[in-house]
Amino acid sequence: MAERTRGITARDEGTEVPDRATAGEAAAGDAGARGPGGRGSGARESGRRGATLDAYRQVLAVTGVALPVVSFLGRLPVAVIQFGSVLLVSRTSGSIATGGAVACALALGQVTAGPFVGRLADRRGQRPVVLAFAALNALCVAAYTLGALLGLPTPALLLLGVLAGASVPGIGPLARARVVRLVRKEGGDARLVGTALSLESTMDELSFVLGPALVGLAALAGHPAYAFGVAAVLVAVCGTGFALHPTARAVPPGGPTARSAPGGRPPLPREVYVVRVGLVFLGVLLGACGAGITALTEDLGASGQAGLVYAAMGVMSAVTGLATAALPDRFGLHARWRVATAAAALLSLPLVWTHSMAALYAVVTVFGAVYAPNLITGFALTERSVPQARLAEGMTFAASAFVGGQAVTLAVAGRVAETHGAGAAFALGSAAAAVAFVVALLARPLRPGAAAPPGSGRPA
C-alpha cells in the first residue's frame, strides 16, 4: 500500500503534469477513437460523450448503486436544517433576527467540528465515527426542534443550534474520501477520480435543491418542524446505512503512512491552505447571493418564491456538475479553477442590477452553471494535495471552509441587504468571487518532479 501511486498507471508514468492530467492526450485520443469515423470532430464529440458515460458507469461499478443512494439521503438532513433553521426559529420565536442568529450558530458548529470528525474518521475508521455521530446528530436535531417549539430563550436555542451543527456526521465529505479511495484502489486514474467527484458534487447540489423544497412542503403542510423530524429520521437511518455499507472497509483506520511524520500525521503542503481560502470566498459568494435573493423576493412581494429561485440555481449547477467530467484532461485543475472563479465573478455581476422576478430567474439560472465546477475543482485540488492518511480530514476541512464563509456572510449580507438593498448584497458576493479569482490566479501548481507530501501516494 505504501508503494501505491494512487491509481497512476504505467501508461501515465513520467507524464504527470502540474494538474495531474494523468490520462493526458492518450485519453482524449481513446475517446475520439471510440466514436464512429474516428477523426472527425463529430466523431470525437460523440466519443467524448460515450467516454464520459462510461466513466460514470465505472464509478458506479466500483461503488455499487446503494452507496450513492444512501449517502445522498444521509446528507439531505444537512440541507434541511441549514435552510430551514431561519424559518423554524423565526416562526416559533417571532423574530427573524433570532432565526438568523441561531442558523448562523448551527453552521458555525458544523464548521468548527467538521475537521475534527474527518480527523477521527482517518484515525478510527469511518464506520464507528459515522455510527456515533449519526445517532448523536439525530438526537441533537430532535432536541433543537423541540426547543424551538417550546419557545426556549435565545441563549438556549443558540446552544442547541451549535450542538446540532457540531454533531453533523459529515457524510458528504466522507463519501468523497471513501469513493476516491475506492477508485484509486481499483487503479482508476485522475479522470475517473474527477468523474467520482463530479457525481458527489452533483448529489450535494441536488440535496440543496430538495432540502429547501422539503422545508417548504412541510411549512405548507402545517409547520417547518415536520421537515426537521424527517431530517432526524434520515440521518439516523441513512447515516447508519452509510456507516455499515461494505465499502467502509476501503478506508480503514490509520494507514501505512499515518505515522510517517513527527507528531503522527503527515504535513500538508501550502497548496491545501490556498485552496481552502478560495473555498471560503466561494462560500461568501453563495451566502451573499442567498441574502440578496431573499431580500429581492421580499421587496418584489414574492418571498414564497425564494425556494424556487434557489432550486433553479441548484438544478443548473447539478447539470453542469455532471458535465464537468467530460472536460478534456489537458484542461488542468488549476486552469479550471481560474476559469471557474472568473466566470463566477462575471456571471454574478448582473444580479446587482436585477429588479424583477423574471430577470432574477434568468440570471440565477445562468449563474448556477458555475457553482458546481468551482466546488468540484476545489475538492479535486484537495484530493490531489493531501496525504491519503489525512484524506477524510482534508475533505471535511474543505467543506467547512465553504460552509464557514457562507454562514458568516449570511448574517453580514442580511444586514447589508436590509440597509442598502439586495443589490448591495449581490455586490458583496461579486467582490468575494473576484477575490477567489485572484487567489486562484496567484496559486502555483506543484511542479513536475517536485517532492510530494509524505503519504500522498504520489511519486516524488
C-alpha positions in Angstrom: 0.0 0.0 0.0 2.9 2.4 0.8 4.2 1.8 -2.7 0.8 2.6 -4.3 0.9 5.6 -6.7 -2.8 6.5 -6.2 -4.0 4.8 -9.3 -1.5 6.3 -11.8 -1.0 3.6 -14.3 2.2 2.6 -16.1 0.9 4.5 -19.1 1.0 7.7 -17.1 4.5 7.3 -15.5 6.7 10.1 -16.4 3.9 12.2 -17.9 2.4 13.7 -14.7 1.8 17.4 -15.1 1.1 20.1 -12.5 -2.7 19.5 -12.7 -2.4 15.7 -12.7 -3.8 15.2 -16.2 -2.8 11.5 -15.8 -4.7 10.3 -18.8 -3.4 13.2 -21.0 -3.7 13.2 -24.7 -4.0 9.4 -24.7 -7.4 9.6 -23.0 -8.6 12.2 -25.5 -7.4 10.1 -28.3 -9.1 7.0 -26.9 -12.3 8.9 -26.6 -12.1 10.1 -30.2 -11.3 6.6 -31.4 -14.4 5.2 -29.9 -16.6 7.5 -32.0 -17.8 6.4 -35.4 -15.5 7.8 -38.0 -12.6 8.1 -35.7 -11.0 11.5 -36.5 -13.9 13.9 -37.4 -14.9 16.5 -34.8 -18.4 15.0 -34.6 -16.9 11.6 -34.0 -14.6 12.9 -31.3 -17.5 14.7 -29.6 -19.6 11.5 -29.7 -16.6 9.6 -28.4 -16.1 12.0 -25.6 -19.8 11.8 -24.5 -19.5 8.0 -24.7 -16.3 8.1 -22.6 -18.0 10.3 -20.0 -21.0 8.0 -19.7 -18.6 5.1 -19.5 -16.6 6.8 -16.7 -19.8 7.2 -14.7 -20.6 3.6 -15.2 -17.1 2.6 -14.0 -17.6 4.7 -10.8 -20.9 3.1 -10.1 -19.4 -0.3 -10.8 -16.8 0.4 -8.1 -19.2 1.9 -5.5 -22.4 0.0 -6.3 -25.7 1.8 -6.6 -26.6 1.6 -2.9 -23.7 3.7 -1.7 -24.6 6.9 -3.7 -28.3 6.5 -2.7 -27.7 6.1 1.0 -25.0 8.8 1.1 -27.4 11.2 -0.8 -30.2 10.6 1.7 -27.8 10.8 4.6 -26.5 14.3 3.6 -30.0 15.6 2.8 -30.7 16.5 6.5 -27.8 19.0 6.4 -29.6 21.0 3.7 -32.9 20.8 5.6 -31.6 22.1 8.9 -29.3 24.8 7.3 -32.1 26.2 5.1 -35.0 25.5 7.5 -33.5 26.9 10.7 -34.3 30.5 9.9 -37.8 29.6 9.0 -38.4 27.3 12.0 -37.0 29.7 14.7 -38.4 32.8 13.1 -41.9 31.2 13.2 -41.6 29.9 16.8 -39.9 33.0 18.2 -41.5 35.7 16.1 -38.1 37.2 15.4 -36.2 37.0 12.1 -33.1 38.2 13.8 -33.2 35.3 16.3 -33.8 32.9 13.4 -30.7 34.2 11.6 -28.5 34.1 14.7 -29.5 30.5 15.6 -29.0 29.4 12.0 -25.5 31.0 12.0 -24.7 29.3 15.3 -25.7 25.9 13.8 -23.5 26.5 10.7 -20.5 27.6 12.8 -20.9 24.5 15.0 -20.7 22.4 11.8 -17.7 24.3 10.6 -15.8 24.0 13.9 -16.4 20.3 14.4 -16.3 19.1 10.8 -12.5 18.8 10.5 -12.5 17.0 13.9 -15.0 14.4 12.6 -12.8 13.9 9.5 -9.7 13.5 11.6 -11.4 10.9 13.8 -12.5 9.1 10.7 -9.0 9.0 9.4 -7.7 7.6 12.7 -10.6 5.4 13.8 -12.2 4.5 10.5 -15.4 5.8 9.1 -17.7 3.1 10.4 -17.5 3.8 14.2 -17.3 7.6 13.8 -20.3 7.9 11.5 -22.4 5.4 13.6 -21.7 7.5 16.7 -22.3 10.9 15.1 -25.4 9.9 13.1 -27.1 8.8 16.3 -25.9 11.9 18.2 -27.0 14.2 15.4 -30.5 12.7 15.2 -30.9 13.3 19.0 -29.5 16.9 18.7 -31.7 17.8 15.8 -34.7 16.4 17.7 -33.8 18.4 20.8 -33.2 21.6 18.7 -36.6 21.2 17.1 -38.3 20.6 20.4 -36.5 23.6 22.0 -37.8 25.8 19.2 -41.3 24.5 19.5 -41.2 25.1 23.3 -40.1 28.7 22.8 -36.9 28.4 24.8 -34.8 31.5 25.4 -32.4 32.6 22.7 -29.2 31.5 24.5 -30.6 28.0 24.9 -31.6 27.9 21.2 -28.1 29.1 20.3 -26.6 26.3 22.3 -28.9 23.7 20.8 -28.1 25.0 17.3 -24.3 24.7 17.9 -24.8 21.1 19.1 -27.0 20.2 16.1 -24.3 21.6 13.8 -21.3 20.2 15.6 -22.8 16.7 15.6 -23.3 16.5 11.8 -21.6 13.2 10.7 -20.1 14.8 7.6 -21.4 12.2 5.2 -20.8 14.3 2.1 -17.1 14.9 2.6 -16.6 11.4 4.0 -18.4 9.9 1.0 -15.9 11.8 -1.3 -13.0 10.4 0.6 -14.4 6.9 0.5 -15.2 7.0 -3.2 -11.8 8.4 -4.1 -10.2 5.6 -2.1 -12.3 3.0 -3.9 -11.5 4.4 -7.3 -7.8 4.7 -6.5 -7.8 1.2 -5.1 -9.2 -0.2 -8.4 -6.4 1.6 -10.3 -8.5 4.5 -11.6 -6.7 7.5 -12.9 -7.3 11.2 -12.3 -10.0 11.4 -14.9 -12.0 8.7 -13.1 -11.4 10.4 -9.8 -12.7 13.6 -11.3 -15.8 11.8 -12.5 -16.4 10.5 -9.0 -16.0 14.0 -7.5 -18.4 15.4 -10.2 -21.0 12.8 -9.1 -20.5 13.7 -5.5 -20.9 17.4 -6.0 -24.0 16.8 -8.1 -25.5 15.0 -5.2 -24.7 17.9 -2.9 -26.4 20.3 -5.3 -29.5 18.1 -5.6 -29.6 17.9 -1.8 -29.6 21.6 -1.6 -32.5 21.7 -4.1 -34.6 19.1 -2.3 -33.8 20.2 1.2 -35.4 23.7 0.8 -38.2 22.0 -1.1 -38.9 19.6 1.8 -38.9 22.5 4.3 -41.3 24.4 2.0 -43.7 21.5 1.7 -43.6 21.0 5.5 -44.4 24.6 6.0 -47.4 24.3 3.6 -48.5 21.1 5.3 -48.6 22.8 8.7 -45.2 23.5 10.2 -41.5 23.5 9.2 -40.8 21.3 12.3 -42.2 18.4 10.2 -39.2 18.6 7.9 -36.8 18.6 10.9 -38.5 15.4 12.1 -37.9 13.8 8.7 -34.2 15.0 8.9 -33.7 13.4 12.3 -35.0 10.1 11.0 -33.0 10.3 7.7 -29.7 11.0 9.5 -30.3 8.1 11.9 -31.3 5.5 9.3 -29.2 6.5 6.3 -26.2 7.6 8.4 -26.2 4.1 9.9 -26.6 2.6 6.4 -23.6 4.6 5.1 -21.5 3.5 8.1 -22.4 -0.1 7.7 -22.0 -0.3 3.9 -19.3 -2.8 3.0 -17.3 0.0 1.2 -16.4 1.4 4.6 -13.6 -1.2 4.6 -12.0 0.9 1.8 -11.0 3.5 4.4 -9.6 1.5 7.3 -8.4 3.4 10.4 -4.8 4.8 10.4 -2.9 3.7 7.3 0.6 2.8 6.4 1.7 6.4 6.3 -0.2 7.7 9.4 3.0 7.7 11.5 5.4 8.7 8.8 5.9 12.2 10.2 6.8 13.6 13.6 3.6 14.0 15.7 1.9 11.1 13.9 0.4 13.0 11.0 1.9 13.8 7.6 2.2 17.5 6.9 0.1 19.4 4.5 1.5 21.3 1.5 0.8 25.0 1.2 -1.5 24.4 -1.8 -4.1 22.8 0.5 -4.4 26.0 2.5 -4.6 28.2 -0.6 -7.5 26.1 -1.9 -9.3 26.4 1.4 -9.0 30.2 1.2 -10.6 30.1 -2.2 -13.4 27.9 -0.9 -14.1 30.4 1.9 -14.6 33.2 -0.6 -16.8 30.8 -2.7 -18.9 30.3 0.5 -19.1 34.1 0.9 -20.4 34.4 -2.6 -23.2 31.9 -2.0 -24.1 33.4 1.4 -24.3 36.9 -0.2 -26.4 35.6 -3.1 -28.7 33.8 -0.6 -29.2 37.0 1.4 -29.7 39.0 -1.8 -32.3 36.6 -3.3 -34.2 36.6 0.0 -34.3 40.4 0.2 -35.2 40.9 -3.5 -38.1 38.4 -3.5 -39.4 40.1 -0.4 -39.1 43.5 -2.0 -41.0 42.2 -5.0 -43.7 40.7 -2.9 -42.8 37.2 -3.8 -41.0 35.9 -0.8 -42.6 32.5 -1.3 -40.6 32.1 -4.5 -37.2 32.3 -2.8 -37.0 28.5 -2.6 -37.9 28.1 -6.3 -35.1 30.6 -7.2 -32.6 28.5 -5.2 -33.9 25.4 -6.9 -33.4 26.9 -10.4 -29.8 27.7 -9.4 -29.2 24.3 -7.9 -30.6 22.3 -10.9 -28.4 24.2 -13.3 -25.4 23.7 -11.0 -26.1 19.9 -10.8 -26.3 19.7 -14.6 -23.0 21.4 -15.2 -21.5 19.4 -12.4 -22.3 16.1 -14.2 -21.0 17.7 -17.5 -17.7 18.6 -15.8 -16.5 15.0 -16.1 -16.4 15.5 -19.9 -13.7 18.2 -19.8 -10.5 17.1 -21.5 -7.6 16.1 -19.3 -5.3 18.7 -20.9 -7.6 21.4 -19.3 -5.9 21.0 -15.9 -7.2 21.6 -12.5 -5.5 25.0 -11.9 -6.7 26.3 -15.3 -10.2 25.1 -14.4 -10.1 26.8 -11.1 -9.1 30.1 -12.6 -11.8 29.9 -15.3 -14.5 28.9 -12.9 -13.7 31.7 -10.4 -13.5 34.3 -13.2 -16.9 33.0 -14.5 -18.4 33.3 -11.1 -17.3 36.9 -10.7 -18.5 37.9 -14.1 -21.9 36.0 -14.1 -22.8 37.2 -10.6 -22.5 40.9 -11.7 -25.9 41.1 -13.5 -27.6 40.2 -10.2 -26.6 43.6 -8.8 -28.9 45.3 -11.4 -31.7 42.7 -11.3 -35.1 44.2 -10.3 -37.8 41.7 -11.5 -38.7 38.1 -10.8 -38.3 37.1 -14.5 -34.8 38.6 -14.7 -33.9 37.0 -11.3 -34.8 33.6 -12.5 -32.9 34.0 -15.8 -29.7 35.5 -14.2 -29.7 33.0 -11.3 -30.1 30.0 -13.7 -27.2 31.1 -15.8 -25.1 31.9 -12.7 -25.8 28.5 -11.3 -23.8 26.9 -14.1 -20.5 28.0 -12.4 -21.1 26.7 -8.9 -20.6 23.0 -9.2 -17.4 23.4 -11.3 -15.9 25.6 -8.6 -16.8 23.1 -5.9 -15.6 20.1 -7.9 -12.3 21.7 -8.7 -11.8 22.7 -5.1 -12.3 19.2 -3.8 -10.2 17.7 -6.7 -7.3 20.0 -5.8 -7.7 19.0 -2.2 -7.7 15.3 -3.1 -4.6 15.8 -5.2 -2.7 17.5 -2.5 -3.4 15.9 0.9 -1.8 12.7 2.1 -4.0 9.7 1.9 -3.7 9.3 5.7 -5.5 12.7 6.1 -7.9 12.5 3.1 -11.1 12.5 5.2 -9.8 15.4 7.3 -8.9 17.3 4.1 -12.3 16.8 2.6 -14.2 17.8 5.7 -11.9 20.8 6.2 -12.6 21.9 2.6 -16.3 21.6 3.1 -16.1 23.5 6.4 -14.2 26.3 4.7 -17.0 26.7 2.2 -19.8 26.4 4.8 -18.0 28.8 7.1 -17.7 31.5 4.5 -21.4 31.0 3.8 -22.5 31.1 7.4 -20.7 34.3 8.4 -21.8 36.1 5.3 -25.5 35.2 5.7 -25.6 37.4 8.8 -23.5 40.2 7.4 -25.1 40.2 4.0 -28.6 40.1 5.5 -27.9 43.4 7.3 -26.3 44.9 4.2 -29.4 43.9 2.2 -31.8 45.5 4.8 -29.8 48.7 4.9 -28.7 49.2 1.3 -30.9 46.8 -0.7 -30.5 43.4 -2.4 -28.1 44.9 -5.0 -25.5 45.7 -2.2 -25.6 42.0 -1.0 -25.1 40.8 -4.6 -22.2 43.2 -5.0 -20.6 41.8 -1.9 -20.9 38.3 -3.5 -19.3 39.5 -6.7 -16.4 41.1 -4.8 -15.8 37.8 -3.0 -15.8 35.9 -6.3 -13.2 38.4 -7.6 -11.0 37.7 -4.6 -11.4 34.0 -5.2 -10.2 34.5 -8.8 -7.1 36.4 -7.5 -6.4 33.6 -5.1 -6.7 31.1 -8.0 -4.5 33.3 -10.2 -1.8 33.5 -7.6 -1.8 29.8 -6.7 1.1 27.8 -8.1 0.6 24.2 -9.0 3.1 21.6 -7.9 6.0 21.4 -10.4 6.6 18.1 -12.2 9.1 16.1 -10.1 8.5 18.3 -7.0 8.5 16.5 -3.7 5.1 15.1 -2.9 3.8 15.4 0.6 4.7 12.4 2.7 2.0 9.7 2.5 0.3 11.2 -0.5 1.0 8.2 -2.7 2.2 10.5 -5.5 5.6 9.8 -6.9 8.1 12.4 -5.8 
